[in-house]
Amino acid sequence: MFEKLRVIFSIPELRKKILLTIGLLAVYRIGFHIPLPMVATNLADQGGTASEFFEKVAVFSASDLRQATIFGLGIMPYISASIIFQLLGSVYKPLEELKKEGEAGRKKLNEYTRYLTVAICVVQSYMYMKFMLMSGGDSGYGSINPNFLNSTSDGLFFGWQIVAVLVMTCGTVFLMWLGEQIDEYGIGNGISLLIMAGILAQMPKALFELIGNMKPELTGLSRGQIGIETLVLLVVLFVGVVFGVVFITLGQRKIPTQSAKFTRGRRVYGGTRQYLPLRINQAGVMPIIFASSLLIIPGMLLGGLAGFFSSDSGLFGPLNYLSLTLNDQGSFFFNFMYVVMIFFFCYFWTAITFNPKEMSDNLRDSGTFIPGYRPGKRTTDYLEKVMVRITYVGAAFLSIVAIVPTVVYGSLGVPYSIAGFYGGTGLLIAVSVAFDLVQKIDSHLVMRNYRGLLEGAGGGVSPVV
């Protein structure tokens, strides 16, 4: 392994790309510790429901709204804008035509995505500042520096809010620029690396919290007590979940295809057998993101509505019960709804991103067919049937991965900041980005006649003759 790392850093171009990527990621992490000048107290210091909500969001969004910093919104506004345009590209005809224009259309879509990102940042940062104004403290402004609140001029009082909105918006735009620089001059996908860096940066804190709460004795797997057997169970569970994520992430359903034969002169061309790979987890992490968001928001809204009614009101009891049920991640109802929504969004996202008719037409135009199925409608129906079956397997896998953190959190009483690393979006993103990064490095090594990082284990790295 050390020999492979030595070879990687001995290639000047690859070494320059890796060091530049590490430097830009370091800038990204430094910005997460620069607070807004008008903030006196972070939400993490105040505790309460808001801090717990932002902690859960931070696990799968790679941002940290518990700390009002210049990069507090993270890169998620850009991801949200990209998802919106991807969905609109499937139902809105002008965007669908723009996607077919090649490189020029892609640049135009990227330009529209940036504009929408700025708009989302302005809205999110303004709502976040309004929330900061209403959170904590006797005066209701516990999160804001008193020097800004004591200004006698209404213009000054409103002016620093505009500055805060602009700073957080510019922070996200700067992160977009960092991702583009990594794409062009570094190695790997810039936006994905930024998200993974935000996720992995939470691991040391979670590890220290786990060690701080651990008792060096046998506790019998008691809820809320982390003993020796609990720690061993968490380690074994983490290794098993990572193995399953790697296995399913790389899993494919290979459909055999065969090209048609044709004769030119005295030679016969074509007739070769190949495979059409279909990913088992075609939807990626999108179903978990959508399901998590839709389960978190209703619980908070119902809790807020229950607060408007007194305890003697007939609506207080049902609203409060639904709010507690939706916020209790260890309850059967929460996990059941979580699984149902993951299955729904798996099929929904796959139906948007996977077009069996288009794939069937491409096979027919290239002179390729699936043995036993005529080109056209029969091939389309077959591809759709296969995708429905493997999507069921992928949805079941995502459900298990998504439920593991809630089970660990609910049954063992482990803090959610620790349980969140045993599944969910964070783990899927980290594994997917890690494999993509390894493949990018492998391409540079193979281009220079070296074995890849995952080849020749135990035999060192040497040029392939």
Secondary structure, 3 states (H helix, E strand, C coil): CHHHHHHHHHCHHHHHHHHHHHHHHHHHHHHCCCECCCECCCHHHHCHHHHHHHHHHHHHHCCCCCCCECCCCCCHHHHHHHHHHHHHHHHCHHHHHHHCCCHHHHHHHHHHHHHHHHHHHHHHHHHHHHHHHHCCCCCCCCCECHHHHCCCCHHHHHHHHHHHHHHHHHHHHHHHHHHHHHHHHCCCCHHHHHHHHHHHCCHHHHHHHHHHHECCCCCCCCCCCECHHHHHHHHHHHHHHHHHHHHHHHCEEEEEEEECCEEECCEEECCCEEEEEEECCCCCCHHHHHHHHHHHHHHHHHHHHHHCCCCCCCCHHHHHHHHHHHHCCCCHHHHHHHHHHHHHHHHHHHHHHCCHHHHHHHHHHCCEECCCCCCCHHHHHHHHHHHHHHHHHHHHHHHHHHHHHHHHHHHCCCCHHHHHHHCHHHHHHHHHHHHHHHHHHHHHHHHCCECCCCCCCCCCCCECC
